[in-house]
Amino acid sequence: MASNPRRPDRVAEAMREEIATFLAEDVKDPRIVGLVTVTGVDITRDLRHAKVFVSVMGSPTEQASTFEGLASVAGLAVDQ
């Protein structure tokens, strides 16, 4: 069975939309105070790993707090 070369792109876009919705509607972490925009998702061809890119608006203190909250929500370290 031949794999679809566009599938990772479609999955990445679907993930971007779901993560953005989750952050906008479901996250209740008080540290996430800045405006967070999910700008993109890079996903490996085998769909095992993804890197999510975000943009955070606000003061440097708000940005730092928001990144701490995002790291807590993700359960992983967030690279700035």
N, C-alpha and C positions, 0 to 999 in steps of 0.2 A: 504494500500500500504506500503510495507516494504521500509525503507530508506536504501540507499547505504552507508555502513560504510566507504567506501573509498572516498566519495564525498568531505568531507572537505579537505582531503589531495590533491586532484586534484585541487580544487579551490585555495588552498593556493599556490600551485606551479604556477598556472596560474597568480595569483596576483603578486607573486615574479617576474615573467618574465615581466609582464606589467609595474610594478613599476620601475624595472631596466631600461627598454627601455625608459620610461618617463623621468627618471632622466638623462639618457645619451643623449637623443635627444631633449627633449622639454623644459626642465627647463632652463630659462635664468637668474636666480638670480645670480648676481655677487658675492654674499657671498659664494656660493658653489664653492670652489676653490680646495678642496682636492679630491682625488680619492675616490669615493663613490661606495661601493659594497653592494648590497642587499643580505644578507646572508641567510635570511629565513623569513617565515611568519607563525605565529601561529594563527589559526582561531578557533573560537568556533564551536561546533557541529551544532548549529543552524545557522551558517554563519552570525551572526549579528555583531560580533566584531572580529577585527584582530589586531595583534601586529606585526609590521614590524621591523626586525632587520637589522641594517646596520653596515658596517665597513668603517671607514674614515681614509685614509692615509694622512700624511702631518705633518707639525709642529703643536705644541699645539695651536698656534694662528690660523692656517688654519683650524684645527679641530673645534675649537670653532666657527669660522665664518661659517663653513659649517653646523654645527648643528643649528645655528641660521637661516640660509637659509632654511634648511630642515623643521624646525618648522614653518617658514612662509609659505612654500609651502603646508605643511600638514594642516595648520590652527589649529594645536593642539600643546601642549607641547611635546617636545621630551625628553625622559629620556636617559641620557648618561650612 
